[in-house]
Amino acid sequence: MPEKRERTEESANDSDDEMEAEFDDGNNKQGTNSDEDKTEAMSMSVAMTEGKDLVNKTKNKNKSHFSNELIAQYYSRLFPFHLLHEWLSYNTNTASENNSNNKTFTHREFSFTIEPSPGEEIYIRYQSFKDQAELTAAVIKRNPRKIDIGAVFSHPPKDHHAIQGSTQRKFAPAQRELVFDVDLTDYDCVRKCGCSEANICLKCWKMMGMAIKVMDQGLKEDFGFKNIAWFYSGRRGVHAWICDESARKLSDAGRSAVATYFEVNLGTDKNQNVELYTPLHPTLTRAYKILEPLFIRDIIPAGAHAILASEDHWTELLDTLPTSANAVRDSLVKKWKKEMSSPEEKWLELKRYLDVLIGKNKLEKKFKQAKAMGAADKSKIELWPVATVFRYTYPRLDINVSKMQNHLLKSPFCVHPKTGRVCVPIDTKKVDEFDPFEVPTLTQLMEELEAYETSDGENVEYEWQKTSLKESFGHFQKDFLLPMWKDMKRGEKDKAEQQAAISIDF
């Protein structure tokens, strides 16, 4: 068995696993009636399959973690429809399954990707449901390979054709969570662990934890958002859903402004220049304080991406110094060839030499160029350590996902068809402990259900509480939903008191 940190997950097919469809007129390739009949018949047959039979079917040499039969069992036994409904209703007065008066839920767009026959995918947009029961029935009937969630519209999305043909009514998005998507494929130019494209390992996964820490703190401290949920994408990335009312009601221009606020030009394979300017913006100063210790721990050592762990690697890094710092480069190349030091010691020494060069460190006198150096060159040298840390660790956002209300994103709690892993919530307090390889697959969950039932486990309210989903789903309920409801109730109380005060004034 290889060590845990060396595990990788590979895929022969690198097709994009996030939905990037935007608002259109809904003329999707939904298939003919015969396709739908075939899908319904398949789903009904699947729903009657017993869990034990499924476990036996999957115990073979080429064990598959995703199949129509397995996903059907997941939907009928484990998918937390109640959590999804309670969340997307944003209603503090009821958590009941059937609440058809809540327009925040009934006007929400869902989309299904179904597979009526092997290799054939049909994408169905503009699905909407009056309550949890109707959503549950539709998912179990359709048995989608993937579920995407879109905006809350002015009218129920299922009626969009009739409304778009009307001259008196307009079908348009009214609100939607502000979302962010971070994917490891965007880090390929700095992943030195051997992974690329859809392949991941624990060494490069650390970069996702870094992105979460920077974004979560920035969204809370700079914008005042409180209700932020992070999810594993099921394969090679993470998604953030910002659910505060102020975030949900942002215009497209507002969303774009928030997204670009966090954007930094991190360069490419050919052009490694990171665009930074002095004085450094406070949000970037804070990000650097978060990221540099992680860069030292998880990027530069031999057991990580090793960029300061061998002569070839440190020479490559030193070659990225500005030409005005060539004296530092030449001095350290010679010194490090002769002297043994750790990657962390090399990094700190490199920074100290640069400070001396630009005159920030007056205790050491190694170079004579500081006085003759121009302000532009000094600025480049001063920012080089920040730029280097950011190049490897700063969040690389797919900001197009964030810019528009009507952009669809994979539903939390669904299963990635390429890996069979569940899109589980991530506890930001334990982000360093999150291991994507420990996220359960459908096969594992069916085995856990069987083991629980054969061991006469205690009665529970939901079947997911019998499995390893208990911790992550429980965290979402306790640490996200409940605090969000309390925050919403405080807001409702404040509004009521303000209205009462206005009434008394009059």
C-alpha positions as CSV (number, residue, x, y, z in Angstrom):
1,M,0.0,0.0,0.0
2,P,1.4,3.4,-0.9
3,E,1.4,6.1,1.7
4,K,-1.8,8.1,2.0
5,R,-0.3,11.3,0.7
6,E,0.8,9.6,-2.6
7,R,-2.7,8.6,-3.5
8,T,-4.0,9.9,-6.8
9,E,-7.3,9.8,-8.6
10,E,-7.1,9.6,-12.4
11,S,-9.6,9.8,-15.2
12,A,-9.2,8.9,-18.8
13,N,-12.0,11.4,-19.7
14,D,-11.2,15.0,-18.8
15,S,-14.5,16.5,-19.9
16,D,-15.5,19.4,-17.8
17,D,-17.5,18.3,-14.7
18,E,-19.1,21.7,-13.9
19,M,-22.2,23.0,-15.8
20,E,-21.6,26.3,-17.5
21,A,-24.9,26.6,-19.3
22,E,-26.4,30.1,-19.2
23,F,-29.9,31.4,-19.6
24,D,-31.5,30.6,-23.0
25,D,-34.9,29.9,-24.3
26,G,-35.0,26.4,-23.0
27,N,-35.0,24.6,-26.4
28,N,-32.8,21.8,-25.0
29,K,-32.3,18.4,-26.6
30,Q,-34.8,16.8,-24.3
31,G,-35.4,13.7,-26.4
32,T,-38.6,12.3,-27.8
33,N,-41.5,10.8,-25.9
34,S,-40.0,7.4,-26.5
35,D,-36.8,8.5,-24.7
36,E,-38.8,9.7,-21.7
37,D,-40.8,6.5,-21.6
38,K,-37.6,4.5,-21.7
39,T,-36.1,6.6,-18.9
40,E,-39.3,6.3,-16.7
41,A,-39.4,2.5,-17.2
42,M,-35.7,2.2,-16.3
43,S,-36.2,4.3,-13.2
44,M,-39.2,2.4,-12.0
45,S,-37.3,-0.9,-12.5
46,V,-34.3,0.5,-10.6
47,A,-36.4,1.8,-7.7
48,M,-37.6,-1.8,-7.1
49,T,-34.1,-3.2,-6.8
50,E,-33.1,-4.2,-3.3
51,G,-30.0,-2.7,-1.7
52,K,-28.4,-6.0,-0.9
53,D,-28.6,-7.1,-4.5
54,L,-26.8,-3.9,-5.5
55,V,-24.0,-4.6,-3.0
56,N,-23.6,-8.1,-4.4
57,K,-23.5,-6.8,-8.0
58,T,-20.8,-4.3,-7.2
59,K,-18.5,-6.9,-5.5
60,N,-16.6,-7.9,-8.6
61,K,-13.1,-7.5,-9.9
62,N,-13.9,-4.3,-11.9
63,K,-16.0,-2.7,-9.1
64,S,-17.7,0.4,-10.5
65,H,-18.5,3.3,-8.2
66,F,-21.2,4.8,-10.4
67,S,-24.1,3.1,-12.2
68,N,-27.8,3.9,-12.9
69,E,-28.7,1.3,-10.3
70,L,-26.4,2.7,-7.6
71,I,-27.5,6.3,-8.2
72,A,-31.1,5.2,-8.0
73,Q,-30.5,3.7,-4.6
74,Y,-28.7,6.8,-3.4
75,Y,-31.6,9.0,-4.4
76,S,-34.2,6.8,-2.8
77,R,-32.4,6.1,0.4
78,L,-29.6,8.6,1.1
79,F,-30.0,11.9,-0.8
80,P,-30.9,14.6,1.7
81,F,-33.9,16.2,0.0
82,H,-35.1,17.7,3.3
83,L,-31.8,19.6,3.7
84,L,-31.8,20.8,0.1
85,H,-35.4,22.0,0.4
86,E,-35.0,23.7,3.8
87,W,-31.9,25.5,2.5
88,L,-33.3,26.7,-0.8
89,S,-36.6,27.7,0.7
90,Y,-35.0,30.4,2.9
91,N,-38.1,30.3,5.0
92,T,-37.7,30.6,8.8
93,N,-41.4,29.9,9.5
94,T,-41.5,26.4,8.1
95,A,-39.3,23.4,7.5
96,S,-42.1,21.2,6.3
97,E,-41.8,19.1,3.2
98,N,-44.8,20.6,1.5
99,N,-44.8,24.4,1.2
100,S,-46.1,25.4,-2.2
101,N,-46.4,29.1,-1.2
102,N,-42.7,29.7,-1.0
103,K,-41.8,31.3,-4.3
104,T,-38.1,31.1,-3.4
105,F,-38.3,27.4,-3.9
106,T,-41.2,27.0,-6.4
107,H,-39.5,29.5,-8.8
108,R,-36.1,27.9,-8.6
109,E,-34.6,26.3,-11.7
110,F,-33.3,22.8,-11.5
111,S,-31.8,20.9,-14.5
112,F,-31.3,17.2,-14.9
113,T,-28.7,15.3,-17.0
114,I,-30.2,11.9,-17.7
115,E,-29.0,8.8,-19.6
116,P,-31.9,7.0,-21.2
117,S,-29.4,4.5,-22.8
118,P,-25.7,3.9,-22.4
119,G,-23.6,6.7,-23.9
120,E,-26.6,8.9,-24.6
121,E,-27.1,12.0,-22.4
122,I,-30.1,14.3,-22.4
123,Y,-29.9,17.6,-20.6
124,I,-33.2,19.0,-19.4
125,R,-33.4,22.6,-18.2
126,Y,-36.1,24.7,-16.6
127,Q,-37.4,22.1,-14.1
128,S,-39.3,23.5,-11.1
129,F,-41.2,22.0,-8.2
130,K,-43.9,23.2,-5.8
131,D,-42.4,21.4,-2.8
132,Q,-40.0,18.8,-1.5
133,A,-42.3,15.9,-2.3
134,E,-42.6,16.9,-5.9
135,L,-38.8,17.4,-6.3
136,T,-38.2,14.0,-4.6
137,A,-40.6,12.2,-6.9
138,A,-39.1,13.8,-10.0
139,V,-35.6,12.9,-9.1
140,I,-36.5,9.3,-8.3
141,K,-38.5,9.0,-11.5
142,R,-35.8,10.6,-13.8
143,N,-32.8,9.2,-12.0
144,P,-30.5,11.9,-13.3
145,R,-26.7,11.4,-13.6
146,K,-26.3,15.0,-12.5
147,I,-28.4,17.8,-11.0
148,D,-27.7,21.4,-11.5
149,I,-29.2,24.4,-9.7
150,G,-29.9,27.8,-11.2
151,A,-31.6,31.0,-10.3
152,V,-34.9,31.9,-8.7
153,F,-37.0,33.3,-11.5
154,S,-39.9,35.8,-11.6
155,H,-42.1,32.9,-12.5
156,P,-41.9,29.1,-12.2
157,P,-39.3,28.0,-14.8
158,K,-41.5,25.1,-16.0
159,D,-43.8,27.7,-17.4
160,H,-41.1,29.7,-19.1
161,H,-42.3,29.0,-22.7
162,A,-45.8,30.4,-22.0
163,I,-44.4,33.4,-20.1
164,Q,-41.8,34.2,-22.8
165,G,-44.6,34.4,-25.3
166,S,-46.5,36.9,-23.3
167,T,-46.3,40.7,-23.8
168,Q,-47.4,41.4,-20.3
169,R,-45.1,39.2,-18.3
170,K,-41.3,39.0,-18.3
171,F,-39.5,35.8,-17.4
172,A,-36.2,36.8,-15.8
173,P,-33.9,35.8,-12.9
174,A,-34.8,37.5,-9.6
175,Q,-32.2,36.1,-7.2
176,R,-29.5,33.5,-6.9
177,E,-26.7,32.7,-4.4
178,L,-23.3,34.2,-5.2
179,V,-21.2,31.2,-6.2
180,F,-17.5,30.5,-6.7
181,D,-15.8,27.6,-8.5
182,V,-12.2,26.6,-7.9
183,D,-10.8,23.8,-10.0
184,L,-7.3,22.1,-9.8
185,T,-7.0,22.0,-13.6
186,D,-6.4,25.8,-13.5
187,Y,-3.3,25.1,-11.3
188,D,-1.7,22.8,-13.9
189,C,1.1,25.2,-14.6
190,V,2.2,25.2,-10.9
191,R,1.4,21.6,-9.9
192,K,4.8,20.0,-9.5
193,C,3.5,16.8,-7.9
194,G,3.1,15.0,-11.3
195,C,-0.7,15.6,-11.6
196,S,-2.4,17.4,-14.4
197,E,-5.8,17.8,-15.9
198,A,-8.3,15.6,-14.0
199,N,-5.7,13.8,-11.9
200,I,-5.3,14.8,-8.3
201,C,-3.3,13.8,-5.2
202,L,-3.1,15.0,-1.7
203,K,-0.1,17.2,-2.5
204,C,-2.0,19.3,-5.0
205,W,-5.3,19.1,-3.1
206,K,-3.7,21.3,-0.5
207,M,-4.1,24.2,-3.0
208,M,-7.9,23.8,-2.6
209,G,-7.6,24.3,1.2
210,M,-5.6,27.4,0.6
211,A,-8.2,28.8,-1.7
212,I,-11.0,28.2,0.8
213,K,-9.1,29.9,3.6
214,V,-8.4,33.1,1.5
215,M,-11.9,33.3,0.0
216,D,-13.8,32.5,3.1
217,Q,-12.0,35.1,5.2
218,G,-12.2,37.7,2.4
219,L,-15.9,37.3,1.8
220,K,-16.6,37.6,5.5
221,E,-14.3,40.4,6.5
222,D,-14.4,42.6,3.3
223,F,-18.1,42.1,2.3
224,G,-19.7,41.1,5.6
225,F,-21.2,37.9,4.3
226,K,-22.0,35.3,7.0
227,N,-23.8,32.4,5.5
228,I,-21.2,30.7,3.3
229,A,-21.3,27.0,2.4
230,W,-18.4,25.2,0.9
231,F,-18.7,21.9,-1.0
232,Y,-16.4,19.3,-2.6
233,S,-17.2,19.1,-6.3
234,G,-16.9,15.3,-6.2
235,R,-13.8,15.3,-8.4
236,R,-11.1,17.9,-8.5
237,G,-12.4,21.2,-7.0
238,V,-14.6,23.1,-4.6
239,H,-17.6,25.3,-4.8
240,A,-18.7,28.2,-2.5
241,W,-22.4,29.2,-2.1
242,I,-22.9,32.6,-0.4
243,C,-26.4,32.7,0.8
244,D,-26.9,36.0,2.6
245,E,-29.9,37.9,1.2
246,S,-27.6,40.7,0.1
247,A,-25.6,38.2,-1.9
248,R,-28.6,36.5,-3.4
249,K,-30.0,39.8,-4.7
250,L,-26.8,41.1,-6.2
251,S,-27.2,42.2,-9.9
252,D,-24.9,40.7,-12.5
253,A,-22.7,43.9,-12.2
254,G,-22.5,43.4,-8.5
255,R,-21.5,39.8,-8.8
256,S,-18.9,40.7,-11.3
257,A,-17.5,43.3,-9.0
258,V,-17.2,40.9,-6.1
259,A,-15.5,38.3,-8.3
260,T,-13.0,40.6,-9.9
261,Y,-12.2,42.0,-6.4
262,F,-10.5,38.7,-5.7
263,E,-9.0,38.2,-9.1
264,V,-5.2,38.4,-9.5
265,N,-3.4,37.9,-12.9
266,L,-1.2,34.9,-11.9
267,G,0.5,34.5,-15.3
268,T,0.8,31.5,-17.5
269,D,3.4,28.8,-18.4
270,K,5.0,31.1,-20.9
271,N,4.6,34.3,-19.0
272,Q,5.1,33.8,-15.2
273,N,4.7,37.5,-14.3
274,V,2.2,38.0,-11.6
275,E,0.6,41.5,-11.7
276,L,0.9,43.2,-8.4
277,Y,1.4,46.8,-7.4
278,T,2.7,48.8,-4.4
279,P,1.3,49.6,-2.0
280,L,-0.2,46.1,-1.9
281,H,-4.0,46.2,-1.4
282,P,-5.1,45.2,2.2
283,T,-6.9,42.1,1.0
284,L,-3.8,40.9,-0.7
285,T,-1.7,41.7,2.3
286,R,-4.0,39.6,4.4
287,A,-4.0,36.8,1.8
288,Y,-0.1,36.8,1.8
289,K,-0.1,36.4,5.6
290,I,-2.5,33.4,5.3
291,L,-0.7,31.8,2.4
292,E,3.1,32.2,3.0
293,P,3.1,29.8,6.0
294,L,1.2,27.3,3.9
295,F,3.6,27.8,1.0
296,I,6.5,27.0,3.3
297,R,4.7,23.9,4.7
298,D,2.9,22.5,1.6
299,I,4.7,23.8,-1.5
300,I,8.5,24.1,-1.2
301,P,9.5,21.0,0.8
302,A,10.7,17.7,-0.8
303,G,7.6,15.9,0.3
304,A,5.4,18.5,-1.5
305,H,6.0,20.3,-4.8
306,A,9.7,20.5,-4.0
307,I,10.5,23.9,-5.6
308,L,13.3,24.5,-3.1
309,A,14.3,20.9,-2.4
310,S,16.9,20.3,-5.2
311,E,19.4,22.3,-7.2
312,D,17.4,22.0,-10.4
313,H,14.3,23.2,-8.7
314,W,15.8,26.1,-6.7
315,T,17.8,27.3,-9.8
316,E,14.5,27.3,-11.8
317,L,12.9,29.4,-9.0
318,L,15.9,31.8,-8.7
319,D,15.7,32.3,-12.5
320,T,12.3,34.0,-12.0
321,L,13.9,36.9,-10.0
322,P,13.9,40.3,-11.7
323,T,17.1,41.0,-13.6
324,S,17.9,43.7,-11.1
325,A,18.3,41.0,-8.5
326,N,20.9,38.9,-10.5
327,A,23.5,39.6,-7.8
328,V,21.2,37.8,-5.3
329,R,20.6,34.9,-7.7
330,D,24.3,34.4,-8.4
331,S,25.3,34.6,-4.7
332,L,22.7,32.1,-3.6
333,V,23.3,29.6,-6.4
334,K,27.0,29.4,-5.2
335,K,26.1,29.3,-1.5
336,W,23.4,26.7,-1.7
337,K,25.7,24.4,-3.7
338,K,28.2,24.4,-0.9
339,E,25.9,24.6,2.2
340,M,23.2,22.3,3.4
341,S,20.0,24.0,4.4
342,S,16.3,23.2,4.5
343,P,13.8,24.5,1.9
344,E,12.3,26.8,4.6
345,E,15.8,28.1,5.5
346,K,16.5,28.8,1.8
347,W,13.2,30.7,1.4
348,L,13.8,32.9,4.5
349,E,17.4,33.5,3.4
350,L,16.3,34.5,-0.1
351,K,13.9,37.0,1.3
352,R,16.5,38.4,3.6
353,Y,19.0,38.9,0.7
354,L,16.3,40.7,-1.3
355,D,15.6,43.0,1.6
356,V,19.3,43.8,1.9
357,L,19.4,44.5,-1.9
358,I,16.7,47.1,-1.8
359,G,17.8,48.7,1.5
360,K,15.1,47.4,3.7
361,N,17.5,45.4,5.8
362,K,20.3,47.8,6.9
363,L,21.9,45.4,9.4
364,E,23.6,43.4,6.7
365,K,25.7,44.8,3.8
366,K,26.1,42.3,1.1
367,F,25.4,44.4,-2.1
368,K,26.1,47.9,-3.3
369,Q,23.2,48.3,-5.7
370,A,20.5,49.7,-3.5
371,K,21.3,53.4,-3.9
372,A,21.6,53.2,-7.6
373,M,18.5,51.1,-8.1
374,G,15.3,52.8,-9.5
375,A,12.0,52.8,-7.7
376,A,10.4,50.5,-10.3
377,D,13.2,47.9,-9.9
378,K,12.9,48.1,-6.1
379,S,9.1,47.6,-6.3
380,K,9.6,44.5,-8.5
381,I,12.1,43.0,-6.0
382,E,10.0,43.8,-3.0
383,L,6.9,42.2,-4.6
384,W,8.7,39.1,-5.9
385,P,8.2,37.0,-2.8
386,V,4.5,37.9,-2.7
387,A,4.1,37.1,-6.4
388,T,5.9,33.8,-6.0
389,V,3.7,32.7,-3.1
390,F,0.6,33.8,-5.0
391,R,1.6,32.0,-8.2
392,Y,1.5,28.7,-6.3
393,T,-1.3,29.3,-3.7
394,Y,-3.7,32.1,-4.5
395,P,-7.2,31.1,-5.6
396,R,-7.6,30.6,-9.3
397,L,-11.2,31.4,-9.8
398,D,-13.4,30.6,-12.7
399,I,-15.1,34.0,-12.4
400,N,-17.5,33.4,-15.3
401,V,-19.4,31.1,-12.9
402,S,-19.8,33.9,-10.4
403,K,-20.7,36.8,-12.7
404,M,-24.3,35.9,-13.8
405,Q,-27.4,35.2,-11.8
406,N,-28.6,32.6,-14.3
407,H,-25.5,30.5,-14.3
408,L,-26.1,26.8,-13.4
409,L,-23.8,25.0,-10.9
410,K,-23.8,21.4,-9.8
411,S,-26.1,20.7,-6.9
412,P,-24.6,19.9,-3.5
413,F,-25.2,16.4,-2.3
414,C,-25.3,14.9,-5.8
415,V,-22.7,12.3,-7.0
416,H,-20.0,12.9,-9.6
417,P,-20.5,10.4,-12.4
418,K,-16.7,10.1,-13.1
419,T,-15.7,9.2,-9.5
420,G,-18.9,8.1,-7.8
421,R,-18.1,10.4,-4.9
422,V,-20.7,12.6,-3.2
423,C,-20.5,16.4,-3.3
424,V,-20.2,16.7,0.4
425,P,-20.1,19.9,2.5
426,I,-16.7,20.9,3.7
427,D,-16.2,22.2,7.3
428,T,-13.9,25.3,7.0
429,K,-12.7,24.8,10.5
430,K,-11.3,21.4,9.5
431,V,-10.3,22.2,5.9
432,D,-6.7,20.9,6.5
433,E,-8.2,17.6,7.5
434,F,-10.4,17.2,4.4
435,D,-9.3,14.3,2.3
436,P,-11.1,13.9,-1.1
437,F,-10.1,10.2,-1.2
438,E,-12.0,9.6,2.0
439,V,-15.2,11.0,0.6
440,P,-17.5,8.0,0.2
441,T,-18.4,6.5,-3.1
442,L,-21.8,5.0,-4.0
443,T,-20.4,1.5,-3.7
444,Q,-19.0,2.2,-0.2
445,L,-22.3,3.8,0.9
446,M,-24.3,0.7,-0.1
447,E,-21.9,-1.5,1.8
448,E,-22.2,0.7,4.8
449,L,-26.0,0.5,4.7
450,E,-25.8,-3.2,4.6
451,A,-23.3,-3.4,7.4
452,Y,-25.4,-1.1,9.6
453,E,-28.5,-3.1,9.1
454,T,-26.9,-6.5,9.7
455,S,-25.4,-5.2,12.9
456,D,-28.8,-4.2,14.3
457,G,-27.8,-0.5,14.6
458,E,-30.0,1.9,16.4
459,N,-33.0,3.5,14.8
460,V,-32.3,6.9,13.1
461,E,-34.4,9.5,11.4
462,Y,-32.6,9.5,8.1
463,E,-30.7,6.6,6.4
464,W,-27.7,8.8,5.6
465,Q,-27.2,8.8,9.4
466,K,-26.3,5.1,9.0
467,T,-23.3,5.9,6.8
468,S,-20.1,8.0,6.7
469,L,-22.2,10.8,5.3
470,K,-23.4,11.5,8.8
471,E,-20.6,13.8,9.8
472,S,-20.6,16.1,6.7
473,F,-24.4,16.2,6.3
474,G,-24.7,16.8,10.1
475,H,-22.2,19.6,9.9
476,F,-24.2,21.3,7.1
477,Q,-27.4,21.1,9.2
478,K,-25.9,22.1,12.5
479,D,-23.2,24.6,11.4
480,F,-24.7,26.2,8.3
481,L,-28.5,25.8,8.2
482,L,-29.3,26.5,11.9
483,P,-27.0,29.6,12.1
484,M,-28.4,30.9,8.8
485,W,-32.0,30.6,10.1
486,K,-31.0,32.4,13.3
487,D,-29.5,35.2,11.2
488,M,-32.6,35.4,9.1
489,K,-34.8,35.6,12.1
490,R,-32.7,38.4,13.6
491,G,-33.1,40.3,10.3
492,E,-36.9,39.8,10.3
493,K,-37.1,41.0,13.9
494,D,-35.1,44.1,13.1
495,K,-37.3,44.9,10.1
496,A,-40.4,44.4,12.2
497,E,-39.1,46.7,14.9
498,Q,-38.1,49.4,12.3
499,Q,-41.6,49.2,10.8
500,A,-43.2,49.4,14.2
501,A,-41.1,52.5,15.0
502,I,-42.1,54.2,11.8
503,S,-45.8,53.5,12.5
504,I,-45.5,55.0,16.0
505,D,-43.8,58.1,14.6
506,F,-46.8,58.6,12.3
